[in-house]
Amino acid sequence: MAVKEKVFKYPEEIKADFLQSGGLKFSDGTEVSAAEIWRFLTEEAPQRFPHAFDASANSIGKLSDDVWFFAGLKRAYLTLTMKDRLFKAHDNGVPIVMIQGGQTLDPYYAAGGIPLRPGYVMQWARDIQEGLNLRQLDSAGLEILEKGRRKISIEACNQVAAHAAVANNIVPVDLIAPYLCLRCSDMSFLVETHRYKEEQRPKYLVDFPINQTGKPYTVDYVAEQLRGLVQEISKLSRKEVTDETLRQEIKRQNKARRLAQEIIELWWSAEQPPLNSTDFFSIPFLANDFVGDPEATIQVLAETKKEVLYRIEHKIKGTGVADKAKRVFVCGSCVGPNSTSVERAGAVLVGRDDNFSCNSVLVKEEGDPYRNLAAAILSFPYELPTEQRADWTVEMVKKSRADGVLFMYNWGCNYQTSV
């Protein structure tokens, strides 16, 4: 006898209040009302993306049970509409750029592109076929992954699936433009494979001077790399990019970084967690990646801050968080524990060094924007030599009042395992 799947639904009782919360404005000038967001989340999305509404415990990407956290509903809307927005942007001549972790997105958006890290590329590729349940979605993802292993390497980690999705034209990525020498050895290996492919897709690999961050020449060196990156994206977008263009983008993305910092500090200072692990971990993800649209994402972050302040003032705890939950700080790139399983075990996730790193550094807004970006990138704590990264991580663990630290890594994260 088949086991009936547990299905998540947004309850009708929250509708009236949600409709009063306002809609979202996007970078292209379009808007969506709260009523349209509600219609999409309750009518259209469950039909198109049933996997997202799987309520089983093993669904690591499942929607948050905290239905009264309205900014969380809008984040879900951004995530589930990403596919549509990316295709629309690409059809309108906006270049889609594949990048990787550990880098700021300011130059990509300033030059008129949309940067996507491998996780988002893979999400886009898996969502091409609609109507899949969680098991079917996982099977579709594994099929892409196996093609990647055959095309690139059987020894690389699962990030190879995103590279395979690009190489096999499952999704229309216009430019491969990550930084070199960041994160894990597998990612570096995957980036290197693009040097030798037969495909004619443009590539621009930004060189990162690993373990040379204290040397005086590095800021100028990385700044020059970033100038070349902006020029390469501009060839595709046909957008003229001045220094002022980049300064304005830095200011916009500093808003997101600043909001993320403020929300995290508020969450840490609360007597009890005002958001559960799923919603709390979404904050650095939003400020790091923007789900393809900085303008709408900044609005969601601003609403998140307001809701967190309200919950702290009224002593409202995030749905699913146990009383006196043990606080766990997570270290390591790409991988992370299942938030639902963590909370069922009586714990709550209070931080993640990977995602917090980029948010922790504000970019200077006056002066040469390329040198300012270079200086910020070179000071991202996660990318520093191990001793310096460790000092920063200890500081974050103390600030978060963590009871313990969980260090996670995959077999290919060789830089991570050595830490």
C-alpha positions in Angstrom: 0.0 0.0 0.0 1.4 3.4 -1.1 2.2 5.8 1.7 0.3 9.1 1.3 2.6 12.1 1.0 2.4 14.8 3.6 1.5 18.0 1.8 2.1 21.5 3.2 -0.5 24.3 2.6 -0.7 27.9 3.6 -3.8 28.2 5.8 -6.7 30.4 4.7 -6.7 32.0 8.2 -3.6 34.0 7.4 -4.8 35.3 4.0 -6.5 38.6 5.2 -3.5 39.7 7.2 -1.0 38.7 4.5 -2.9 40.7 1.8 -2.3 43.8 4.0 1.5 43.2 4.0 2.1 44.7 0.6 3.6 43.3 -2.6 7.1 43.5 -4.2 8.9 45.6 -6.8 11.4 44.1 -9.1 14.6 45.4 -10.7 13.0 45.6 -14.2 10.3 48.0 -12.9 7.5 45.4 -12.6 5.5 44.9 -9.5 3.5 42.0 -7.9 0.7 42.5 -5.3 0.3 40.6 -2.1 -2.9 39.1 -3.6 -0.9 37.8 -6.6 1.8 36.3 -4.3 -1.0 34.6 -2.3 -2.7 33.2 -5.5 0.7 31.9 -6.7 1.6 30.2 -3.4 -1.8 28.6 -2.8 -3.0 27.8 -6.4 -0.3 27.8 -9.1 2.9 26.8 -7.2 1.5 23.6 -5.7 0.6 22.4 -9.2 3.8 23.4 -10.9 6.2 22.6 -8.0 4.6 20.0 -5.8 8.1 18.9 -4.5 8.3 22.3 -2.6 5.1 21.5 -0.7 6.3 18.1 0.5 6.1 18.2 4.3 8.1 15.1 5.0 11.0 15.4 7.4 13.6 14.3 4.8 12.7 17.3 2.5 15.7 19.5 3.2 14.3 22.3 1.0 10.8 22.3 2.3 8.9 25.4 3.0 9.0 26.9 6.5 6.1 25.9 8.9 6.1 29.5 10.3 3.2 30.7 8.2 2.8 33.9 10.2 6.3 35.1 9.1 5.1 36.9 6.0 8.6 37.9 4.8 9.2 34.1 4.7 6.2 33.7 2.3 7.6 36.3 0.0 11.0 34.6 0.1 9.2 31.4 -1.0 7.6 33.3 -3.8 11.0 34.6 -5.0 12.5 31.1 -4.9 9.6 29.4 -6.7 9.4 32.2 -9.4 13.1 32.3 -10.1 12.8 30.0 -13.1 10.2 32.2 -14.8 12.2 35.4 -14.0 15.5 34.0 -15.3 13.9 32.9 -18.6 12.2 36.2 -19.0 15.4 38.1 -18.3 17.4 35.9 -20.7 14.8 36.4 -23.5 15.2 40.2 -22.9 19.0 40.1 -23.5 20.1 39.9 -19.9 23.2 37.6 -19.7 23.1 34.8 -17.1 26.5 34.2 -15.5 27.6 31.1 -13.7 29.8 31.9 -10.7 30.8 30.2 -7.4 30.9 30.8 -3.7 33.0 33.4 -1.9 32.5 36.3 -4.2 30.6 39.5 -4.1 27.9 40.0 -6.8 28.2 43.8 -7.2 30.2 43.8 -10.5 27.9 41.2 -12.2 24.7 43.2 -11.5 26.4 46.5 -12.2 27.3 45.2 -15.7 23.8 44.2 -16.5 24.0 40.4 -15.8 22.4 38.0 -13.3 25.0 35.9 -11.5 24.1 32.4 -10.3 26.0 30.1 -8.0 25.9 26.4 -8.7 23.1 25.7 -6.3 20.8 28.1 -8.1 21.9 26.8 -11.5 20.9 23.3 -10.4 17.6 24.4 -8.9 16.8 26.1 -12.3 17.8 23.0 -14.2 15.7 20.7 -12.0 12.7 22.9 -12.2 12.6 22.9 -16.0 10.2 19.9 -15.8 7.2 20.9 -13.8 4.8 18.8 -11.8 7.4 16.6 -10.1 7.0 15.3 -6.6 10.1 15.2 -4.3 11.1 11.7 -5.3 10.8 12.5 -9.0 12.7 15.8 -8.6 15.6 13.9 -6.9 15.6 11.4 -9.7 15.8 14.2 -12.3 18.6 15.8 -10.4 20.5 12.5 -10.2 20.2 12.0 -13.9 21.8 15.4 -14.5 24.5 14.6 -11.9 25.3 11.3 -13.6 25.7 13.1 -17.0 28.1 15.5 -15.3 30.1 12.6 -13.8 30.5 11.1 -17.2 31.2 14.4 -19.0 33.6 15.9 -16.4 34.6 13.5 -13.6 33.3 10.8 -11.4 35.5 12.0 -8.5 34.1 15.6 -8.2 31.4 16.5 -5.7 27.7 17.1 -6.6 28.4 20.6 -7.8 29.4 18.8 -11.0 25.6 18.6 -11.7 25.4 22.4 -12.2 28.3 22.4 -14.6 26.7 19.6 -16.5 23.4 21.5 -16.7 25.4 24.3 -18.4 27.5 22.2 -20.6 24.5 20.2 -21.8 22.5 23.4 -22.4 19.7 22.4 -20.0 19.7 26.0 -18.9 20.9 29.0 -21.0 24.0 30.3 -19.2 25.8 32.9 -21.3 29.1 33.3 -19.5 31.3 31.2 -17.1 32.9 33.8 -14.8 33.8 32.6 -11.3 36.8 33.4 -9.2 39.7 30.9 -9.1 41.3 29.4 -5.9 38.3 29.8 -3.6 36.4 27.4 -1.5 37.1 23.7 -2.2 39.4 21.8 -4.5 36.5 20.2 -6.3 35.1 23.6 -7.3 38.5 24.7 -8.5 38.7 21.5 -10.5 35.3 22.1 -12.1 36.2 25.6 -13.0 39.4 24.5 -14.6 37.5 22.0 -16.8 35.9 24.9 -18.6 39.2 26.0 -20.0 39.4 22.8 -22.1 35.8 22.3 -23.3 35.0 22.3 -27.0 32.1 24.6 -26.4 32.3 28.2 -27.5 30.6 29.7 -24.5 32.6 32.8 -23.2 34.7 32.4 -20.1 36.3 34.9 -17.8 38.1 33.4 -14.8 38.9 36.0 -12.1 42.2 35.1 -10.4 42.2 35.3 -6.6 45.6 35.5 -5.0 45.1 32.9 -2.3 47.2 33.4 0.9 48.6 36.7 -0.5 46.0 39.0 1.0 48.5 40.9 3.1 50.7 41.8 0.1 50.4 45.5 -1.1 50.0 44.6 -4.8 46.9 42.3 -4.3 44.3 45.0 -4.2 45.5 46.6 -7.5 45.8 43.1 -9.0 42.2 42.0 -8.1 40.8 45.4 -9.0 42.2 45.0 -12.5 40.7 41.5 -12.7 37.3 43.0 -11.8 37.6 45.7 -14.5 38.1 42.9 -17.0 35.1 41.0 -15.6 32.8 44.0 -15.9 33.9 44.6 -19.5 33.3 41.0 -20.4 29.7 41.0 -19.1 29.1 44.4 -20.7 29.9 42.9 -24.1 26.9 40.6 -23.7 24.5 43.0 -21.9 25.5 46.0 -24.1 25.3 48.2 -21.0 27.7 51.1 -20.5 29.2 50.8 -17.0 30.9 53.8 -15.5 32.6 54.0 -12.1 29.4 55.7 -10.8 27.3 52.8 -12.1 29.4 50.4 -10.0 29.3 52.7 -6.9 25.5 52.7 -7.0 25.4 49.0 -7.2 27.8 48.7 -4.3 25.5 51.0 -2.3 22.5 48.9 -3.2 24.1 45.6 -2.2 25.5 47.2 1.0 21.9 47.8 2.0 21.4 44.0 1.8 24.6 43.3 3.6 23.8 45.8 6.3 20.2 44.5 6.8 21.5 40.9 7.1 24.0 42.0 9.7 21.4 43.9 11.7 18.8 41.0 11.5 21.4 38.4 12.6 22.6 40.6 15.6 18.9 41.1 16.6 18.2 37.4 16.4 21.3 36.5 18.4 20.4 39.0 21.1 16.8 37.8 21.6 15.8 35.8 24.7 14.4 33.1 22.4 14.8 32.6 18.7 12.2 34.8 16.9 12.6 32.8 13.7 13.2 29.1 13.2 16.3 27.6 11.6 14.9 27.5 8.1 13.9 31.2 8.1 17.0 32.4 10.0 19.3 30.6 7.5 17.5 32.2 4.6 18.7 35.7 5.7 22.4 35.3 4.6 21.3 33.4 1.5 19.1 36.2 0.4 21.8 38.9 1.1 24.4 36.7 -0.7 22.5 35.7 -3.8 19.4 37.8 -4.2 17.5 35.0 -5.9 18.1 36.8 -9.2 16.7 40.2 -8.2 18.4 42.5 -5.7 15.5 45.0 -5.6 12.9 42.6 -4.5 15.3 40.8 -2.1 16.2 44.0 -0.2 12.4 44.6 0.3 12.1 41.1 1.8 15.1 41.7 4.1 13.6 45.0 5.2 10.3 43.3 6.0 12.2 40.5 7.8 13.9 43.1 10.1 10.5 44.6 11.0 9.0 41.3 11.8 12.0 40.1 13.9 11.8 43.4 15.9 8.1 42.9 16.5 8.6 39.3 17.6 11.4 40.2 20.0 9.2 42.9 21.5 6.3 40.6 21.9 8.4 37.5 22.9 7.2 35.5 19.9 9.2 32.4 19.2 9.8 30.9 15.8 7.5 28.0 14.9 9.1 24.7 15.6 11.8 25.9 17.9 11.9 24.0 21.2 12.0 25.7 24.6 15.6 26.2 25.7 16.8 24.8 22.3 20.5 23.9 22.1 22.2 26.5 19.8 24.4 25.0 17.0 26.8 26.9 14.8 27.7 25.3 11.5 31.1 25.5 9.7 32.0 24.3 6.2 31.0 25.1 2.7 28.0 24.0 0.6 26.6 21.3 3.0 24.4 21.9 6.0 22.1 19.9 8.3 18.4 19.4 7.7 16.8 22.2 9.7 13.7 20.2 10.5 15.7 17.3 11.9 17.8 19.6 14.0 14.7 21.2 15.6 13.0 17.9 16.2 16.1 16.9 18.1 15.7 20.0 20.3 18.3 22.3 18.8 18.3 25.4 16.6 20.8 26.6 14.0 22.4 29.9 15.0 25.0 30.6 12.3 27.0 29.4 9.4 30.5 30.7 8.6 30.2 30.1 4.9 27.2 32.3 4.3 27.9 34.9 7.0 31.4 35.6 5.5 30.3 37.8 2.5 27.7 39.6 4.6 30.2 40.5 7.3 32.1 43.0 5.1 30.6 46.2 3.9 32.3 47.7 0.7 33.6 51.2 0.9 31.3 53.5 -1.1 33.5 56.4 -1.9 36.6 56.4 -4.2 37.7 53.8 -6.8 34.9 51.2 -6.8 37.1 48.5 -8.2 39.7 48.9 -5.6 37.0 49.1 -2.9 35.5 45.8 -4.1 38.9 44.2 -4.3 39.8 45.2 -0.7 36.5 43.9 0.6 36.8 40.6 -1.3 40.3 40.1 0.0 39.1 40.5 3.5 36.2 38.0 3.5 36.9 36.0 6.6 36.1 32.6 5.1 38.7 33.0 2.3 41.5 34.1 4.7 44.3 31.7 5.8 43.0 29.1 8.2 44.3 30.8 11.4 42.6 34.1 10.6 39.4 32.3 9.5 39.4 30.4 12.8 39.8 33.6 14.9 36.8 35.1 13.1 34.7 31.9 13.5 35.4 31.8 17.2 34.2 35.3 17.5 31.0 34.5 15.6 30.4 31.4 17.8 30.7 33.5 20.9 28.4 36.2 19.6 25.8 33.7 18.6 25.9 32.1 22.1 26.3 28.7 20.5 26.3 25.6 22.7 28.3 23.7 20.1 29.8 23.7 16.7 29.1 21.3 13.8 31.8 21.1 11.1 30.5 19.5 7.8 32.3 18.7 4.6 32.0 16.5 1.5 34.7 14.2 0.3 35.8 16.7 -2.3 36.1 19.6 0.1 39.8 19.1 0.5 40.5 22.7 1.6 37.8 22.2 4.2 38.9 18.8 5.5 42.4 20.2 6.2 40.9 22.9 8.4 
